[in-house]
Amino acid sequence: MKKGKVLITVTNNVVYDRRVNRIATTLAHAGYEVHCVGRLMNAKEEVHPTPGITRIKSLFRQGPWFYFWFNIQLYFFARKFGHDIHVSVDTDTLLAGIGMAFLGRKKLVYDSHEWFERTPELLHSPIKRWIWRRLARRGAQQASLRMTVSYTLAQALQKSYGAPFQVVRNLPMYHSSGPGGTFASKTIVYLGVLNAGRGLEIAIDALLELPGYQLKLIGEGDLSAALRSQVHARGLEDRVHLAGQVLPEQISGELVGASFGLLLLDPASDSYRLSLANKFFDYVQNGVPLLCSSLPEYRNLMACHPVGLLLESYTVDALVSAIKIIEQDTARYLEMVDACRVAATEWCWEAEAPKLLKLFEGIKE
């Protein structure tokens, strides 16, 4: 029996958004009719349409005009769609969601993957931060359900926007067949968007002090060109592999043979400081120990399962020192691999999905 029609909206290429895909699949299996709307990134996507997904073209690639134009398109698409529940993923799709809640009388779900106005890109733009905060606060107070990815972020958003947020963590499906981390390969892998504040420049420079180590970057982003230039300038073309963007089902294969999973975040960004990234759990599910910034959520998780090393500073020296610690204590590395295998049985989507379904059932009450 169908429980309702759900429209999920994003500004990215929804095919690669694992959180959105997990949520959409879970709701569909529970009896909801689900459709996702994202951004058309290139002409090839038009040739190969994906069932249950619509991609919208935009006249603009970035900046204020992109967000405004894209939300206008989202709104008019949604008006024709005839759904019951409108899910705005992050603040950058919230303008259309507010319009649908106010004019279209739809139930609005605000799924905030980050503290949008506190991201590194907006740290030095007070006017833009003010505009995004006003929009987020309005949307949060109008929404029937507000979700986010971590407990510390939920507390911060509630204080900032004046409405409670529920936590649905970014957990992958349980993966029991991975071979686990391989210290002998001396390979550091990063999975995710290549954007500012994620320690990517630090990791490249760290290789200069780590002879024999390789770095693999899986993803694309705003820094893609700059990182390639940095690799060339350092003469590290033979030690840094930029794998590009991969489909969700290809991630486990890309992590095979890795020694460490990289998760460095600039604590100057409140959004990053309070985050709980997809990649943390992806590394764990594949048995790859982490080199991870010592931020609140990650400290709490590692207190339960020591699946990696916490770095106290966002520097090259901190990263190099952490790796050298393991070089002197390889037994500890094997303990971290074992901790990943134990934690994987707990930190998985199978355990988190019931929370999502309960929250959506509550929207109709």
C-alpha positions as CSV (number, residue, x, y, z in Angstrom):
1,M,0.0,0.0,0.0
2,K,1.4,3.4,-1.0
3,K,2.0,5.7,2.0
4,G,2.4,8.9,0.1
5,K,4.4,10.6,-2.6
6,V,7.8,12.0,-1.7
7,L,9.9,14.5,-3.8
8,I,13.6,14.8,-2.7
9,T,15.5,17.8,-4.1
10,V,19.2,18.5,-4.3
11,T,21.5,20.9,-6.2
12,N,24.1,18.3,-7.0
13,N,24.2,15.2,-9.3
14,V,21.8,13.0,-7.2
15,V,23.2,9.8,-8.7
16,Y,26.3,10.3,-6.6
17,D,24.6,11.4,-3.4
18,R,24.7,8.3,-1.2
19,R,22.6,9.7,1.6
20,V,19.8,10.7,-0.7
21,N,19.9,7.4,-2.5
22,R,19.7,5.4,0.8
23,I,16.9,7.5,2.1
24,A,15.0,7.2,-1.2
25,T,15.5,3.5,-1.4
26,T,14.4,2.9,2.2
27,L,11.2,5.0,1.8
28,A,10.4,3.3,-1.5
29,H,10.7,-0.2,0.2
30,A,8.5,1.0,3.0
31,G,5.7,1.9,0.5
32,Y,6.3,5.5,-0.4
33,E,6.4,6.7,-4.0
34,V,9.7,8.5,-4.2
35,H,11.2,10.7,-6.9
36,C,14.5,12.7,-6.7
37,V,15.4,15.9,-8.5
38,G,18.9,17.0,-9.0
39,R,21.1,19.0,-11.3
40,L,22.0,18.1,-14.9
41,M,25.8,18.3,-14.9
42,N,26.5,17.3,-18.5
43,A,24.8,16.3,-21.7
44,K,25.7,12.6,-21.3
45,E,23.2,12.4,-18.4
46,E,20.3,13.2,-20.8
47,V,21.3,10.3,-23.0
48,H,21.2,7.9,-20.1
49,P,18.2,8.8,-17.9
50,T,17.8,7.1,-14.5
51,P,14.4,5.8,-13.4
52,G,13.0,7.8,-10.4
53,I,15.4,10.7,-11.1
54,T,14.9,14.0,-12.9
55,R,17.9,16.3,-13.7
56,I,17.3,20.0,-14.3
57,K,19.4,22.2,-16.4
58,S,20.6,25.6,-15.1
59,L,21.6,28.7,-17.0
60,F,24.2,29.4,-14.3
61,R,27.0,27.2,-12.9
62,Q,27.5,28.7,-9.5
63,G,26.9,31.8,-7.3
64,P,23.7,33.6,-6.2
65,W,22.1,33.4,-9.6
66,F,22.6,29.7,-9.8
67,Y,20.9,29.1,-6.5
68,F,18.0,31.4,-7.3
69,W,17.4,30.1,-10.8
70,F,17.7,26.5,-9.8
71,N,15.2,26.9,-6.9
72,I,12.7,28.6,-9.2
73,Q,13.0,25.6,-11.5
74,L,12.6,23.2,-8.6
75,Y,9.5,25.0,-7.5
76,F,7.7,24.9,-10.8
77,F,8.7,21.2,-11.3
78,A,7.3,20.4,-7.8
79,R,4.0,22.3,-8.5
80,K,3.4,19.9,-11.4
81,F,4.5,16.8,-9.6
82,G,1.6,16.4,-7.2
83,H,3.5,15.0,-4.1
84,D,2.6,15.0,-0.4
85,I,6.0,15.4,1.2
86,H,8.7,17.8,-0.1
87,V,12.3,17.1,1.1
88,S,14.7,20.0,0.8
89,V,18.3,18.6,1.0
90,D,20.4,21.4,2.6
91,T,19.7,25.1,2.7
92,D,20.5,25.6,-1.0
93,T,17.2,23.9,-2.0
94,L,15.1,25.4,0.8
95,L,13.7,28.3,-1.1
96,A,11.7,26.0,-3.3
97,G,10.7,23.9,-0.3
98,I,9.4,26.9,1.6
99,G,7.4,27.9,-1.4
100,M,5.9,24.5,-1.7
101,A,5.0,24.4,2.0
102,F,3.5,27.9,2.0
103,L,1.8,28.0,-1.4
104,G,1.5,24.3,-2.3
105,R,0.4,23.1,1.2
106,K,3.0,20.3,1.2
107,K,4.6,18.8,4.2
108,L,8.2,20.1,4.3
109,V,11.2,18.0,5.4
110,Y,14.5,20.0,5.9
111,D,17.4,17.6,5.7
112,S,20.5,19.6,6.6
113,H,23.7,17.7,5.7
114,E,25.9,20.6,7.1
115,W,25.7,24.0,8.8
116,F,25.4,25.7,5.5
117,E,26.3,29.3,6.4
118,R,29.3,28.1,8.5
119,T,31.0,26.2,5.6
120,P,34.6,27.3,4.7
121,E,33.4,28.9,1.4
122,L,31.3,31.4,3.4
123,L,33.7,32.1,6.4
124,H,34.7,35.5,5.0
125,S,31.3,36.5,3.5
126,P,29.2,38.0,6.3
127,I,26.4,39.2,4.1
128,K,26.0,35.8,2.4
129,R,26.1,34.1,5.7
130,W,23.3,36.4,7.0
131,I,21.1,35.6,4.0
132,W,21.6,31.8,4.2
133,R,20.9,31.9,7.9
134,R,17.7,33.8,7.5
135,L,16.6,31.3,4.8
136,A,17.5,28.3,7.0
137,R,15.8,29.7,10.0
138,R,12.6,30.4,8.1
139,G,12.6,26.9,6.5
140,A,13.4,25.1,9.8
141,Q,10.5,26.8,11.6
142,Q,8.1,26.0,8.7
143,A,9.2,22.4,8.3
144,S,7.2,19.5,9.6
145,L,10.4,17.5,10.1
146,R,14.1,18.7,10.4
147,M,16.9,16.1,10.1
148,T,20.7,16.3,10.2
149,V,23.7,14.0,10.3
150,S,25.2,14.3,13.8
151,Y,24.1,15.0,17.4
152,T,26.5,18.0,17.9
153,L,25.3,19.5,14.7
154,A,21.6,19.0,15.7
155,Q,22.2,20.9,18.9
156,A,23.9,23.8,17.1
157,L,21.2,24.0,14.4
158,Q,18.4,23.9,17.0
159,K,20.0,26.8,18.9
160,S,20.6,28.8,15.8
161,Y,17.3,28.2,14.1
162,G,14.9,27.9,17.0
163,A,13.5,24.4,16.1
164,P,14.5,20.9,17.0
165,F,16.5,18.6,14.6
166,Q,16.4,14.8,14.5
167,V,19.5,12.8,13.8
168,V,19.7,10.3,10.9
169,R,23.4,9.4,10.5
170,N,25.2,8.8,7.1
171,L,25.7,5.1,7.6
172,P,26.4,2.8,4.7
173,M,25.0,-0.7,4.2
174,Y,26.8,-3.4,6.2
175,H,29.7,-4.7,4.2
176,S,31.3,-8.0,5.5
177,S,33.4,-9.2,2.6
178,G,36.1,-6.5,2.4
179,P,39.7,-7.6,2.8
180,G,40.5,-4.7,5.2
181,G,43.3,-2.3,5.4
182,T,46.8,-3.3,4.1
183,F,49.6,-1.4,5.9
184,A,52.3,-2.8,3.5
185,S,50.8,-0.9,0.5
186,K,51.5,2.5,2.1
187,T,48.5,4.0,0.4
188,I,46.5,6.8,1.9
189,V,43.0,7.2,0.3
190,Y,40.6,10.1,0.4
191,L,37.0,9.6,-0.5
192,G,34.7,12.6,-1.1
193,V,34.4,16.0,-2.7
194,L,37.6,17.8,-3.4
195,N,36.8,21.1,-1.6
196,A,38.5,23.5,0.7
197,G,39.1,22.7,4.3
198,R,39.4,18.9,3.9
199,G,43.1,18.5,4.3
200,L,43.9,17.7,0.7
201,E,46.7,20.1,0.3
202,I,48.1,18.9,3.6
203,A,48.0,15.3,2.5
204,I,49.9,16.1,-0.8
205,D,52.6,18.0,1.0
206,A,52.9,15.2,3.7
207,L,54.1,12.8,1.0
208,L,57.3,14.8,0.7
209,E,58.1,13.6,4.2
210,L,56.7,10.1,3.7
211,P,58.9,8.3,1.1
212,G,57.3,5.3,-0.5
213,Y,53.7,6.4,0.3
214,Q,51.0,6.9,-2.3
215,L,47.9,9.1,-2.1
216,K,44.6,8.3,-3.9
217,L,41.9,10.9,-4.2
218,I,38.5,9.6,-5.1
219,G,36.1,12.4,-6.2
220,E,36.0,15.8,-7.9
221,G,35.3,19.3,-6.6
222,D,36.2,23.0,-6.6
223,L,39.8,22.2,-5.9
224,S,40.4,19.6,-8.6
225,A,42.4,21.8,-10.9
226,A,44.4,23.4,-8.0
227,L,45.3,20.0,-6.5
228,R,46.5,18.8,-9.9
229,S,48.7,21.9,-10.2
230,Q,50.0,21.3,-6.6
231,V,50.9,17.6,-7.5
232,H,52.8,18.8,-10.6
233,A,54.6,21.5,-8.7
234,R,55.8,19.1,-6.0
235,G,56.8,16.5,-8.6
236,L,54.5,13.9,-7.2
237,E,52.7,12.7,-10.4
238,D,53.9,9.2,-9.8
239,R,52.6,9.1,-6.2
240,V,49.3,10.9,-6.3
241,H,46.4,9.2,-8.2
242,L,43.3,11.3,-8.9
243,A,40.6,8.7,-9.5
244,G,37.8,11.1,-10.3
245,Q,34.2,10.6,-9.3
246,V,32.9,7.0,-8.9
247,L,29.5,5.6,-8.6
248,P,28.4,4.5,-5.0
249,E,28.6,0.8,-5.9
250,Q,32.2,1.2,-7.0
251,I,33.5,2.7,-3.7
252,S,34.3,-0.6,-2.0
253,G,36.4,-1.7,-4.9
254,E,38.3,1.6,-4.9
255,L,39.2,1.2,-1.2
256,V,40.7,-2.2,-1.6
257,G,44.4,-2.2,-0.7
258,A,44.3,1.1,1.1
259,S,46.4,1.5,4.3
260,F,44.5,4.5,5.7
261,G,41.4,6.5,5.1
262,L,41.9,10.3,5.3
263,L,39.4,12.5,7.1
264,L,41.0,15.8,7.9
265,L,38.7,18.8,8.4
266,D,39.5,22.5,9.1
267,P,38.1,23.2,12.6
268,A,37.9,26.9,11.7
269,S,34.6,25.9,10.0
270,D,31.8,25.3,12.5
271,S,30.1,23.1,9.9
272,Y,33.1,20.9,9.6
273,R,33.9,20.9,13.4
274,L,30.4,19.5,14.1
275,S,30.2,17.2,11.1
276,L,29.9,13.4,10.8
277,A,31.0,12.6,7.3
278,N,29.9,9.7,5.1
279,K,33.5,8.7,4.5
280,F,34.2,7.9,8.2
281,F,31.8,5.0,8.0
282,D,32.8,4.0,4.5
283,Y,36.3,3.5,5.6
284,V,35.1,1.5,8.7
285,Q,32.8,-0.7,6.6
286,N,35.8,-1.6,4.4
287,G,38.2,-2.3,7.3
288,V,40.4,0.7,6.5
289,P,41.7,2.5,9.6
290,L,41.3,6.3,9.7
291,L,43.7,9.3,10.0
292,C,41.0,11.6,11.4
293,S,40.7,15.1,12.9
294,S,40.0,15.1,16.6
295,L,36.6,16.7,16.4
296,P,33.6,16.0,18.8
297,E,31.7,13.3,16.8
298,Y,34.8,11.4,15.8
299,R,36.2,11.4,19.4
300,N,32.9,10.0,20.7
301,L,32.9,7.3,18.1
302,M,36.5,6.3,18.6
303,A,35.9,6.1,22.3
304,C,33.6,3.2,21.5
305,H,35.7,1.6,18.8
306,P,39.3,2.7,18.2
307,V,39.1,2.5,14.4
308,G,42.0,5.0,13.7
309,L,44.2,7.7,15.0
310,L,42.9,11.2,16.0
311,L,45.0,14.2,14.8
312,E,45.0,17.1,17.3
313,S,46.0,19.7,14.7
314,Y,45.2,20.4,11.0
315,T,48.8,20.4,9.8
316,V,51.3,18.4,7.8
317,D,53.3,17.6,10.9
318,A,50.3,16.1,12.6
319,L,49.6,13.8,9.7
320,V,53.2,12.7,9.2
321,S,53.6,12.0,13.0
322,A,50.5,9.9,13.1
323,I,51.7,7.7,10.3
324,K,55.1,7.3,11.9
325,I,53.5,6.2,15.1
326,I,52.0,3.3,13.3
327,E,55.2,2.5,11.5
328,Q,56.7,1.9,14.9
329,D,53.8,-0.1,16.2
330,T,52.3,-2.3,13.5
331,A,50.4,-4.4,16.0
332,R,48.3,-1.3,16.8
333,Y,47.4,-1.1,13.1
334,L,46.1,-4.6,13.1
335,E,44.0,-3.8,16.2
336,M,42.5,-0.9,14.3
337,V,41.6,-3.1,11.4
338,D,39.9,-5.5,13.9
339,A,38.1,-2.6,15.5
340,C,36.7,-1.6,12.1
341,R,35.3,-5.1,11.6
342,V,33.5,-5.0,15.0
343,A,32.2,-1.4,14.5
344,A,30.9,-2.2,11.0
345,T,28.2,-4.4,12.5
346,E,26.9,-1.5,14.6
347,W,27.5,1.5,12.3
348,C,25.4,0.4,9.3
349,W,22.3,1.7,7.5
350,E,20.4,-1.5,8.5
351,A,20.5,-0.1,12.1
352,E,19.7,3.5,11.2
353,A,16.9,3.1,8.7
354,P,14.2,2.3,11.3
355,K,14.8,5.8,12.7
356,L,14.1,7.4,9.4
357,L,10.9,5.5,8.8
358,K,9.6,6.4,12.3
359,L,10.3,10.1,11.6
360,F,8.4,10.0,8.3
361,E,5.5,8.1,9.9
362,G,5.3,11.0,12.4
363,I,4.8,13.6,9.7
364,K,1.3,12.3,9.0
365,E,0.2,12.4,12.6
